[in-house]
Amino acid sequence: MILFLLINTLSARAQSIITGFYNCENFYDTINQIKVIDEDFLPMSAKSYTRNVYDFKSYHLSKVIYALGKIDNGNGIALMGLVEIENKLVLEKLIAEPLLKKYHYKYLHFDSKDQRGIDVALIYNPVLFVPYQYRPYSLTDATHFKEYATRDILYVKGRLDGHWVHILVNHWPSRRGGAFISNNKRIWAATVCKNIIDSVYQKDSEAKFIVMGDFNDNPNNSSLKKLKLYNPFLALFKKGFGSIAYRDSWSLFDQILISPNWATSKTPEGLPDSLAPSLKLNNLTTYKPIIYTNPDLIETQGKYRGYPKRTYDGDQFRGGYSDHFPVALIFKAKNDEKPLK
């Protein structure tokens, strides 16, 4: 019995805790929702978004989530932020896919006021994460969004492998109209996000945060810097890596940021100098950031060759996954930690 417990303790200690994020690119069901603009993703639309396509899309997304959960001795993902999902129905379908069903994933989701009906959500493994509080924070106000509503920020507090954590899932306003013209909207999103973080810090100065999302900005943009968090993806961005391509230029819009007190004793790149003295050691420490890809996720034909392989090219079905690559951040127990790569 003692030997059995020792083996299982060592195995659990070596296990990676994987947090991921994925922009699912228009993950709709096939039902016409009267209050949202979803007509492009219906069986009779120009895209012919039939039940078969819906099933195909859901299966493909499940393959990605399953593969992410196997990285570095992982036993499924612990947390996965998702954006561009229509509603609870698509989430229920996704976690019930054969590849994912054995993990008994659960989800947290609220309907936003986004006109296209695309929301943010969090799926989680109840063995590794237990939610305690959760709610949406609206970005929509009369000053910054006069013409349209946008996605909420999902806030979740819970215990990740025994650690209290605060999670924020984001899908900030797009660069529609140009990066400069739309910048104020993302600055506003960053302001709301930072206000949420600060409100938690007022109650608990040692709070740990995981802030993930499609920020529609790169790690070096002012909106992300406004959060004053450690960004493990900054180093990857500086090396030219990206999660989405547009006009043959790569951007790293999909990122997972953490509060400084997750960090190791080595001052990580991307941490503001003013926060460096607050570094502490923890039982769980950052291991490495990942932009996940494999040959199936990459387009091999047409104008998007080399880009993430999307489900549709216009109205033509391409049988892909998403126009974004997923990202992940791996945590390990301190004694099992390897250097950041």
Secondary structure, DSSP 4 states (H G I P E B T S, - for coil): -HHHHHHHHHHHHH--EEEEEEEEEEE--SS--TTS--GGGSTTSTT---HHHHHHHHHHHHHHHHHHHTGGG-SS-SEEEEEEE--HHHHHHHHTSHHHHTTT-EEEE-----TT--EEEEEE-TTTEEEEEEEEE----TTT-SS---PPEEEEEEEETTEEEEEEEEE----TT-HHHHHHHHHHHHHHHHHHHHHHHHH-TT--EEEEEE-SS-TTSHHHHTT--B-TTHHHHHTT--SEEETTEEE--EEEEE-GGGS-SS--TT--GGGGGG----SEEEEEEEE---GGGB--SGGGTTSB--SEETTEE-----SS--EEEEEEEGGG-----
